[in-house]
Amino acid sequence: MIMKPLKLIALDAEDLEILSAHLQDAVGIVGDVCYRPKERRFVMILNRFVWEESGGRWQRGYERRRTALHFERVTACRCRGIDPRTKDGVLNLLAVRFSPAEEPSGHVDLIFSGGATLRLEVECIEARVKDLGPAWSTKARPDHEAAEAPVPQ
């Protein structure tokens, strides 16, 4: 089955949760993170796992797609656990969360494995996700239970 490219917009916290679900386990590199303070824009290019095709079940093959994550009205961008000089550093996105301040403003946290976080201070939620091209196949499916399982002694 050929799937249409994903295009989503988030304008509130509930929308952002849907965006987060589609981006869970997306992988990118530090060099594909771009904050433009004069334009108040944040963009990140990721390879997202196509959860909507897996149906939540194990199967022989899965898909990934190149995707752009884009936020407008960003007043600041801070990082923790990420070295911006390490352009080839790998980032595995786990979740996107919004915490309100004086609504509609607040901050959006992009939470990555290993405790890394990008925090975007925003005037309001204005985010987009858009697939940039065709899917490619992968045999690996993200498995958080296996990743969190204790190592046998």
Buried (B, 14 or more C-beta within 10 A) or exposed (E): EEEEEBEBBBEEBEBBBBBBEBBBBBBBBBEBBEBEEEEBBBBBBBBBBBBEBBEEEEEEEBBBBBBBBBBBBBEEBEBEEBEEEEEEBEBBBBEBBBEEEEEBBBBBBBBBBEEBBBBBBBEEBBBBBBBEEEBEEEEEBBEEEEEEEEEEE
